[in-house]
Amino acid sequence: MKAKAKRNPRLSSTWGTVSPAPDVNQPPPAGSSATELFRQYHAQRANVYVNDSLTIDFVDAQREVTSNHYCFSVSDSEFDAILARIMEAGLSFWSAPFGEPDFKVRTFMGGKGLYVMEPDGHSWEILTVSYAKPMSLAEFLSSLT
């Protein structure tokens, strides 16, 4: 199920990642955005360091924002902590990229994954094992059941 992006004057980014910030001088309400789930807070401009080749820049929007899908590879302990915050906030989550919320964690290729939808339509995927990892025929067949 794809959500449509809604106009929100507090959303934008230098590369499309967005997160609501009702008051840029205060942390967002608990569970209200991906920044809360990842324990990152806002200022007038928040630059979230992910690694040496990726930062996410949150700024006030000057235009309508298009919804997008963003995937993050995290450790098992980070996954569990993010899932706990998702559940604590009462957010819906999915084990598959489409369909209705099933409140299940996907187990695939020896890892865990889930999707959570931002109120403005951005889909955040959190996983512990990359799909880019080569899979044997036996692993593929067992993933179908």
Z-matrix of the N, CA and C atoms (Angstrom, degrees):
N
C 1 1.437
C 2 1.523 1 108.36
N 3 1.291 2 118.03 1 119.76
C 4 1.461 3 122.62 2 -178.13
C 5 1.519 4 108.87 3 -99.67
N 6 1.300 5 116.14 4 125.77
C 7 1.459 6 120.92 5 178.14
C 8 1.516 7 109.14 6 -86.78
N 9 1.328 8 115.67 7 148.74
C 10 1.456 9 120.03 8 176.29
C 11 1.512 10 109.40 9 -87.41
N 12 1.312 11 115.18 10 142.70
C 13 1.465 12 119.75 11 177.17
C 14 1.521 13 109.05 12 -71.60
N 15 1.308 14 116.78 13 139.33
C 16 1.451 15 122.85 14 177.60
C 17 1.514 16 108.53 15 -109.29
N 18 1.305 17 116.61 16 154.10
C 19 1.462 18 120.74 17 178.35
C 20 1.516 19 109.01 18 -71.91
N 21 1.294 20 116.29 19 125.20
C 22 1.460 21 122.09 20 175.99
C 23 1.520 22 106.48 21 -140.14
N 24 1.329 23 118.40 22 117.48
C 25 1.459 24 120.12 23 -175.87
C 26 1.522 25 113.38 24 -68.04
N 27 1.315 26 120.35 25 -6.25
C 28 1.457 27 122.36 26 -177.63
C 29 1.521 28 112.39 27 -102.69
N 30 1.318 29 118.04 28 14.98
C 31 1.461 30 120.26 29 -176.14
C 32 1.518 31 112.21 30 -116.84
N 33 1.299 32 116.66 31 142.77
C 34 1.455 33 122.05 32 169.58
C 35 1.510 34 109.84 33 171.58
N 36 1.286 35 115.87 34 176.33
C 37 1.452 36 121.79 35 175.65
C 38 1.507 37 108.68 36 -166.13
N 39 1.312 38 115.45 37 162.11
C 40 1.457 39 118.40 38 177.00
C 41 1.519 40 111.30 39 -74.39
N 42 1.323 41 118.70 40 -16.93
C 43 1.468 42 119.93 41 178.47
C 44 1.509 43 113.48 42 -135.66
N 45 1.347 44 118.33 43 13.89
C 46 1.451 45 120.73 44 171.52
C 47 1.504 46 116.04 45 108.89
N 48 1.312 47 119.83 46 -14.99
C 49 1.453 48 120.19 47 177.77
C 50 1.511 49 108.14 48 -76.48
N 51 1.316 50 116.78 49 132.56
C 52 1.455 51 119.59 50 -176.36
C 53 1.505 52 111.20 51 -130.43
N 54 1.303 53 115.34 52 160.91
C 55 1.449 54 121.69 53 175.36
C 56 1.513 55 108.77 54 -160.56
N 57 1.339 56 118.61 55 133.55
C 58 1.454 57 120.06 56 -179.48
C 59 1.521 58 111.63 57 -62.34
N 60 1.295 59 116.24 58 143.94
C 61 1.466 60 121.87 59 174.72
C 62 1.520 61 107.71 60 -139.19
N 63 1.347 62 118.50 61 86.50
C 64 1.456 63 120.99 62 -176.46
C 65 1.521 64 113.03 63 -56.25
N 66 1.314 65 117.49 64 -35.80
C 67 1.457 66 122.48 65 177.01
C 68 1.517 67 106.06 66 -139.95
N 69 1.325 68 116.95 67 112.23
C 70 1.459 69 119.55 68 -173.42
C 71 1.520 70 112.79 69 -66.63
N 72 1.318 71 118.18 70 -10.45
C 73 1.460 72 120.84 71 178.52
C 74 1.522 73 112.87 72 -95.32
N 75 1.327 74 117.22 73 -2.63
C 76 1.461 75 122.36 74 -179.16
C 77 1.523 76 109.36 75 -127.47
N 78 1.342 77 117.74 76 152.51
C 79 1.466 78 118.86 77 173.08
C 80 1.524 79 109.64 78 -61.71
N 81 1.338 80 118.26 79 149.87
C 82 1.457 81 119.66 80 177.04
C 83 1.523 82 110.48 81 -64.93
N 84 1.349 83 118.03 82 158.08
C 85 1.463 84 120.13 83 177.33
C 86 1.522 85 110.73 84 -55.76
N 87 1.306 86 116.80 85 149.17
C 88 1.465 87 122.06 86 -176.71
C 89 1.517 88 110.88 87 -51.10
N 90 1.315 89 115.80 88 127.58
C 91 1.454 90 121.94 89 175.41
C 92 1.505 91 115.33 90 71.81
N 93 1.334 92 118.45 91 7.93
C 94 1.454 93 119.65 92 -173.96
C 95 1.517 94 113.61 93 -81.01
N 96 1.306 95 117.55 94 -12.60
C 97 1.454 96 117.82 95 -176.19
C 98 1.522 97 110.69 96 -157.39
N 99 1.298 98 114.76 97 167.28
C 100 1.465 99 119.75 98 178.28
C 101 1.518 100 111.49 99 -61.99
N 102 1.325 101 117.54 100 -30.78
C 103 1.465 102 118.47 101 179.48
C 104 1.512 103 110.86 102 -64.38
N 105 1.314 104 117.98 103 -34.57
C 106 1.464 105 120.48 104 176.57
C 107 1.528 106 109.58 105 -68.79
N 108 1.330 107 116.49 106 -41.62
C 109 1.462 108 119.93 107 -179.16
C 110 1.516 109 111.08 108 -63.47
N 111 1.333 110 117.02 109 -36.67
C 112 1.459 111 121.38 110 179.36
C 113 1.521 112 112.16 111 -91.67
N 114 1.341 113 117.16 112 4.77
C 115 1.469 114 123.50 113 179.13
C 116 1.530 115 112.25 114 61.79
N 117 1.317 116 116.34 115 43.52
C 118 1.459 117 121.77 116 175.34
C 119 1.524 118 107.33 117 -119.23
N 120 1.317 119 118.05 118 136.54
C 121 1.458 120 121.96 119 -177.33
C 122 1.518 121 111.13 120 -117.74
N 123 1.336 122 115.06 121 167.38
C 124 1.456 123 122.63 122 -173.61
C 125 1.519 124 113.75 123 -98.81
N 126 1.295 125 114.43 124 153.98
C 127 1.454 126 124.21 125 162.65
C 128 1.528 127 103.32 126 -130.99
N 129 1.309 128 120.23 127 -161.39
C 130 1.461 129 119.94 128 176.15
C 131 1.525 130 109.98 129 -55.21
N 132 1.297 131 116.12 130 -38.81
C 133 1.462 132 122.22 131 175.33
C 134 1.520 133 105.82 132 -140.34
N 135 1.305 134 116.48 133 125.37
C 136 1.463 135 119.90 134 179.82
C 137 1.520 136 108.90 135 -113.17
N 138 1.303 137 116.54 136 122.49
C 139 1.458 138 122.27 137 175.55
C 140 1.520 139 107.15 138 -106.42
N 141 1.316 140 116.28 139 112.18
C 142 1.459 141 121.59 140 -177.75
C 143 1.524 142 108.83 141 -96.93
N 144 1.319 143 116.15 142 114.56
C 145 1.459 144 121.81 143 178.43
C 146 1.525 145 108.00 144 -77.54
N 147 1.331 146 116.88 145 123.19
C 148 1.457 147 121.85 146 176.60
C 149 1.526 148 109.37 147 -101.79
N 150 1.319 149 116.45 148 -51.90
C 151 1.466 150 122.18 149 173.89
C 152 1.524 151 107.78 150 -160.18
N 153 1.324 152 117.46 151 -174.40
C 154 1.466 153 120.22 152 -175.60
C 155 1.525 154 114.20 153 -62.35
N 156 1.325 155 117.99 154 -19.89
C 157 1.460 156 119.61 155 -178.68
C 158 1.525 157 113.44 156 -112.92
N 159 1.333 158 118.19 157 4.91
C 160 1.462 159 119.80 158 -177.97
C 161 1.520 160 111.78 159 -146.30
N 162 1.317 161 115.33 160 125.86
C 163 1.464 162 121.76 161 166.75
C 164 1.516 163 106.91 162 -129.65
N 165 1.315 164 116.39 163 152.08
C 166 1.455 165 122.33 164 176.29
C 167 1.520 166 106.11 165 -112.96
N 168 1.331 167 116.00 166 124.12
C 169 1.457 168 121.28 167 -177.03
C 170 1.524 169 109.72 168 -107.57
N 171 1.324 170 117.11 169 117.34
C 172 1.456 171 122.75 170 179.09
C 173 1.524 172 108.59 171 -101.64
N 174 1.336 173 116.49 172 126.43
C 175 1.460 174 121.70 173 178.24
C 176 1.520 175 108.75 174 -142.01
N 177 1.336 176 116.79 175 167.27
C 178 1.461 177 120.74 176 176.01
C 179 1.525 178 109.89 177 -66.15
N 180 1.325 179 116.62 178 139.41
C 181 1.459 180 121.19 179 -179.30
C 182 1.518 181 110.74 180 -78.98
N 183 1.292 182 114.74 181 143.93
C 184 1.459 183 121.37 182 173.45
C 185 1.530 184 109.72 183 -115.06
N 186 1.330 185 115.81 184 4.10
C 187 1.461 186 121.34 185 -178.23
C 188 1.524 187 108.79 186 -155.17
N 189 1.347 188 115.62 187 170.09
C 190 1.460 189 119.51 188 175.85
C 191 1.524 190 109.37 189 -66.81
N 192 1.306 191 115.89 190 144.43
C 193 1.457 192 121.71 191 -175.93
C 194 1.524 193 109.57 192 -107.88
N 195 1.326 194 117.02 193 135.03
C 196 1.458 195 122.76 194 177.75
C 197 1.523 196 109.17 195 -86.32
N 198 1.334 197 115.95 196 138.42
C 199 1.467 198 118.58 197 179.19
C 200 1.526 199 110.12 198 -73.42
N 201 1.324 200 115.47 199 148.41
C 202 1.455 201 122.36 200 -177.51
C 203 1.520 202 110.63 201 -143.87
N 204 1.319 203 115.41 202 172.86
C 205 1.467 204 123.61 203 177.09
C 206 1.520 205 107.84 204 -113.65
N 207 1.331 206 116.61 205 132.18
C 208 1.457 207 122.23 206 178.81
C 209 1.518 208 108.55 207 -130.12
N 210 1.315 209 116.28 208 134.34
C 211 1.455 210 121.82 209 -177.28
C 212 1.519 211 109.65 210 -119.39
N 213 1.336 212 115.73 211 135.76
C 214 1.454 213 121.78 212 179.48
C 215 1.520 214 109.69 213 -126.13
N 216 1.311 215 115.68 214 129.70
C 217 1.454 216 121.99 215 174.13
C 218 1.524 217 107.24 216 -90.47
N 219 1.326 218 116.22 217 123.76
C 220 1.462 219 121.63 218 -176.53
C 221 1.526 220 109.57 219 -130.14
N 222 1.311 221 116.22 220 164.75
C 223 1.466 222 120.60 221 176.25
C 224 1.529 223 109.31 222 -74.49
N 225 1.323 224 116.49 223 166.99
C 226 1.467 225 120.38 224 177.23
C 227 1.524 226 111.41 225 -58.53
N 228 1.322 227 117.49 226 -43.53
C 229 1.470 228 119.74 227 -178.64
C 230 1.527 229 111.03 228 -68.31
N 231 1.335 230 118.12 229 -37.56
C 232 1.468 231 120.55 230 176.18
C 233 1.525 232 110.29 231 -65.39
N 234 1.342 233 116.46 232 -41.42
C 235 1.463 234 120.58 233 178.24
C 236 1.526 235 109.98 234 -58.46
N 237 1.320 236 116.53 235 -48.96
C 238 1.465 237 120.83 236 -178.73
C 239 1.524 238 111.32 237 -61.01
N 240 1.328 239 117.81 238 -39.29
C 241 1.467 240 121.22 239 179.29
C 242 1.526 241 110.96 240 -68.11
N 243 1.332 242 117.68 241 -41.79
C 244 1.466 243 121.12 242 177.93
C 245 1.519 244 109.99 243 -65.33
N 246 1.344 245 117.88 244 -44.14
C 247 1.464 246 121.42 245 178.05
C 248 1.526 247 110.54 246 -59.85
N 249 1.317 248 117.87 247 -41.60
C 250 1.469 249 120.79 248 178.36
C 251 1.525 250 110.55 249 -60.77
N 252 1.337 251 118.10 250 -40.84
C 253 1.467 252 120.71 251 179.09
C 254 1.522 253 111.17 252 -69.41
N 255 1.335 254 117.47 253 -36.33
C 256 1.464 255 121.06 254 176.31
C 257 1.523 256 109.42 255 -61.64
N 258 1.333 257 116.92 256 -47.48
C 259 1.463 258 121.29 257 -178.65
C 260 1.528 259 110.98 258 -67.16
N 261 1.328 260 117.20 259 -41.21
C 262 1.463 261 121.37 260 178.81
C 263 1.528 262 110.95 261 -60.83
N 264 1.327 263 116.57 262 -36.30
C 265 1.463 264 121.39 263 -179.97
C 266 1.526 265 112.26 264 -80.35
N 267 1.338 266 117.66 265 -9.44
C 268 1.458 267 120.79 266 -179.81
C 269 1.517 268 113.46 267 72.99
N 270 1.332 269 117.13 268 26.37
C 271 1.460 270 120.64 269 -179.80
C 272 1.522 271 110.91 270 -81.38
N 273 1.325 272 115.85 271 147.59
C 274 1.460 273 121.38 272 174.83
C 275 1.517 274 108.96 273 -77.04
N 276 1.340 275 115.61 274 145.21
C 277 1.459 276 119.16 275 174.80
C 278 1.513 277 109.97 276 -144.90
N 279 1.333 278 114.10 277 161.20
C 280 1.448 279 122.96 278 -172.84
C 281 1.518 280 110.61 279 -125.52
N 282 1.330 281 115.63 280 152.03
C 283 1.463 282 119.94 281 172.43
C 284 1.526 283 110.60 282 -93.72
N 285 1.332 284 117.36 283 -13.87
C 286 1.461 285 122.90 284 -179.53
C 287 1.529 286 108.86 285 -126.70
N 288 1.322 287 117.99 286 158.52
C 289 1.461 288 119.55 287 -176.46
C 290 1.525 289 114.61 288 -71.42
N 291 1.326 290 118.19 289 -15.04
C 292 1.458 291 121.35 290 -178.37
C 293 1.519 292 109.85 291 -130.91
N 294 1.322 293 116.31 292 162.97
C 295 1.450 294 121.20 293 177.91
C 296 1.509 295 112.22 294 101.89
N 297 1.300 296 114.54 295 -170.14
C 298 1.462 297 121.57 296 -179.19
C 299 1.522 298 110.48 297 -85.89
N 300 1.325 299 117.08 298 155.62
C 301 1.473 300 119.37 299 176.20
C 302 1.524 301 110.22 300 -56.31
N 303 1.326 302 116.55 301 131.18
C 304 1.466 303 119.98 302 178.25
C 305 1.530 304 111.90 303 -116.41
N 306 1.335 305 116.19 304 -2.27
C 307 1.472 306 122.00 305 177.40
C 308 1.530 307 111.58 306 53.17
N 309 1.339 308 115.06 307 38.06
C 310 1.462 309 121.01 308 178.76
C 311 1.522 310 109.66 309 -122.90
N 312 1.317 311 114.96 310 151.42
C 313 1.457 312 121.95 311 174.39
C 314 1.519 313 107.60 312 -95.73
N 315 1.316 314 116.21 313 130.01
C 316 1.463 315 121.42 314 178.20
C 317 1.529 316 108.19 315 -76.75
N 318 1.314 317 115.86 316 133.89
C 319 1.464 318 120.47 317 172.13
C 320 1.520 319 106.02 318 -114.42
N 321 1.308 320 115.75 319 121.50
C 322 1.455 321 120.87 320 -173.15
C 323 1.516 322 108.27 321 -152.99
N 324 1.296 323 116.85 322 130.93
C 325 1.461 324 122.62 323 176.65
C 326 1.529 325 111.98 324 56.16
N 327 1.329 326 115.99 325 35.28
C 328 1.454 327 120.13 326 177.58
C 329 1.510 328 115.07 327 79.73
N 330 1.318 329 117.37 328 11.16
C 331 1.463 330 120.59 329 -178.94
C 332 1.512 331 112.38 330 -127.44
N 333 1.330 332 115.33 331 -172.53
C 334 1.462 333 122.50 332 179.04
C 335 1.521 334 108.40 333 -125.02
N 336 1.329 335 115.88 334 151.70
C 337 1.455 336 120.07 335 177.43
C 338 1.507 337 111.19 336 -159.02
N 339 1.331 338 115.48 337 158.01
C 340 1.457 339 121.77 338 175.15
C 341 1.513 340 109.50 339 -160.11
N 342 1.330 341 115.40 340 166.51
C 343 1.457 342 123.53 341 176.23
C 344 1.521 343 107.78 342 -123.30
N 345 1.318 344 116.54 343 141.23
C 346 1.461 345 121.91 344 173.50
C 347 1.525 346 106.74 345 -133.76
N 348 1.338 347 116.79 346 140.00
C 349 1.456 348 122.03 347 -176.45
C 350 1.521 349 110.12 348 -103.17
N 351 1.324 350 116.51 349 129.06
C 352 1.464 351 122.14 350 172.91
C 353 1.527 352 108.23 351 -71.96
N 354 1.322 353 118.47 352 154.88
C 355 1.467 354 120.65 353 177.52
C 356 1.531 355 113.20 354 -56.27
N 357 1.317 356 118.33 355 -29.51
C 358 1.458 357 121.19 356 -179.13
C 359 1.523 358 113.43 357 -92.09
N 360 1.335 359 117.14 358 12.77
C 361 1.452 360 120.72 359 171.45
C 362 1.507 361 116.73 360 96.82
N 363 1.311 362 118.65 361 3.42
C 364 1.459 363 120.13 362 178.71
C 365 1.521 364 109.64 363 -82.14
N 366 1.315 365 115.78 364 131.59
C 367 1.459 366 122.47 365 179.98
C 368 1.522 367 108.57 366 -99.12
N 369 1.335 368 116.22 367 121.57
C 370 1.462 369 122.39 368 178.97
C 371 1.520 370 107.43 369 -107.78
N 372 1.319 371 116.25 370 122.78
C 373 1.460 372 121.58 371 177.28
C 374 1.521 373 107.91 372 -107.09
N 375 1.313 374 115.88 373 133.12
C 376 1.457 375 121.92 374 177.69
C 377 1.518 376 106.35 375 -121.30
N 378 1.345 377 117.02 376 127.20
C 379 1.459 378 119.51 377 179.71
C 380 1.521 379 110.73 378 -142.82
N 381 1.327 380 114.81 379 159.24
C 382 1.468 381 119.63 380 -178.64
C 383 1.523 382 112.84 381 -107.04
N 384 1.332 383 117.74 382 -14.86
C 385 1.466 384 122.14 383 178.49
C 386 1.526 385 107.94 384 -132.24
N 387 1.311 386 117.07 385 130.13
C 388 1.461 387 121.73 386 -177.95
C 389 1.524 388 111.02 387 -71.03
N 390 1.333 389 115.71 388 141.12
C 391 1.463 390 120.41 389 173.51
C 392 1.521 391 110.81 390 -68.64
N 393 1.318 392 116.74 391 -17.98
C 394 1.460 393 120.74 392 -178.95
C 395 1.525 394 111.94 393 -72.64
N 396 1.327 395 116.20 394 -12.43
C 397 1.464 396 120.75 395 178.46
C 398 1.533 397 108.96 396 -63.93
N 399 1.330 398 118.10 397 130.78
C 400 1.462 399 119.79 398 178.10
C 401 1.534 400 110.76 399 -59.83
N 402 1.329 401 115.80 400 141.84
C 403 1.459 402 121.44 401 -178.04
C 404 1.524 403 109.62 402 -120.88
N 405 1.314 404 116.08 403 135.63
C 406 1.464 405 120.12 404 176.20
C 407 1.524 406 108.95 405 -74.69
N 408 1.324 407 116.65 406 163.40
C 409 1.461 408 121.13 407 177.44
C 410 1.522 409 110.25 408 -59.36
N 411 1.323 410 117.71 409 -41.64
C 412 1.469 411 121.60 410 179.54
C 413 1.532 412 110.62 411 -62.09
N 414 1.339 413 117.78 412 -42.36
C 415 1.470 414 120.61 413 178.20
C 416 1.521 415 110.71 414 -63.79
N 417 1.347 416 116.40 415 -42.13
C 418 1.452 417 120.33 416 179.44
C 419 1.522 418 110.79 417 -62.15
N 420 1.323 419 117.42 418 -48.10
C 421 1.464 420 121.00 419 -178.85
C 422 1.523 421 111.45 420 -62.86
N 423 1.321 422 117.47 421 -39.41
C 424 1.469 423 119.13 422 179.51
C 425 1.523 424 111.33 423 -70.56
N 426 1.327 425 118.20 424 -24.86
C 427 1.465 426 120.36 425 178.79
C 428 1.518 427 112.04 426 -73.01
N 429 1.329 428 117.50 427 -17.38
C 430 1.460 429 121.64 428 -178.69
C 431 1.521 430 112.86 429 -81.30
N 432 1.321 431 117.68 430 -13.21
C 433 1.465 432 120.12 431 -177.31
C 434 1.496 433 112.09 432 -99.54
